[in-house]
């Protein structure tokens, strides 16, 4: 995280007197600036965005300061709000995958009770920034065919366009049921099926994603197979 602080000076006429703002030396006008709605990767000290959604930026000013306005910037996107809170919606379809700088520019004034503070002549601008990575994926409503083999293990089948070969990095085969998920990874572009030998017959959903070497090429789902507990879904089973 980086912090940039700017102090602006001016004169303000009050009756027959002029009030000149003093050069107060402060490191910041806030105790913290917090974002709610992003994933915060504490280990790597970076925000991560995987889905579109509502985001809140909350500013906590130091005593003696009043926040007049804040401007949030992310790539070419910008949101502005008066006061300490900014609510906005981040649509991942408007910003490509990749690494960005997330910034918050804070415009504040003193409310210290001095004449200058009362007339709002002591103004400060502080800019804070953080690294952010957009790591979104495109979903799919496509149903993948599957079958249950003689050992009782589900076999999931998928297809992928040959044009994706050169940029291909890996597949993920993701199994989820209730609050449990496990992920397998395959680096073989020619793989077109997966046998889950750990399956215990409890049903669940398998979804296959394709990833690319270029991180700006957004991963997407090749489809999903939804299994009913202890049986195969005949409508979702390929013909022999």
Buried (B, 14 or more C-beta within 10 A) or exposed (E): EEEEBEBEEEEBEEEEEEBEBEEEEEEBBBEEBEBEBBEEEEEEEBBBBEEBEEBEBBBEBEEBBBBBBBBBBBBEBEBEBEEBEBEBEBEBEEBBBBEBEBBBBBBBBBBBEBEBBBBEBBBBBBBBBBBBBBBBBEEBEBEBBBBBEEEEBBBBBBEBEEEBEEEBBBBBBBBBBEEEEEEBEEEEBEBBBBEBEEBEEEBBEBBBBBBBEEBEBBBBBBBBBBBEEEEBBEEBBEEE
